[in-house]
Amino acid sequence: KGQFHVIHDTGNEPGAVKPPPDGQRKGLMVQFQGKFKKTASMGQENSTNIWAGGTLDGELNLGWIMSNVAKVGANFAKKKTGGRFVIDLGSKTSPCFMGFHIRALMCFNRTPEGEEPPKLGSEEVENIAWAGPGLLEVDTTSTYTFVWRVAYLDLCTWELLKVPAISPLPLESVLGEIKSGCA
């Protein structure tokens, strides 16, 4: 059991409020909190620790140029994260999938048993600093709080934001059409 909290503050929300005095919006922030059912040791290989990711129902329908741009970006991300990022753009016979080591993108806080964890949505959680990439040793008694911040994604308009010279950029122009077997 755990908790999940999403903050979407890009200025494009229905009934959006004025930006704060400093003009900086929070962007998209996903926060979740809970305890692990099993321990995760540091291990010697990345594969022995905690990964997050997903698989699409269908293949990405990218043009030749965007496919190559995506491959270059994926290789760059894999290099910058020390191999803690994996992406396969898929094909006609296999779906697209992506995975990353949880500490490569998320900030976290560990609250020992007996102490009160920070409340999701609080300033304390919003200010959890990124500890850098690496493995995450977890136990089954502590409460873990994870935060994923992205200032470049607007879910209300389905656009990438703050991309120099081309922002806002509709996600369809990056992802292409996603073909799915669902009707």
Disulfide bonds with the S-S distance in Angstrom:
none
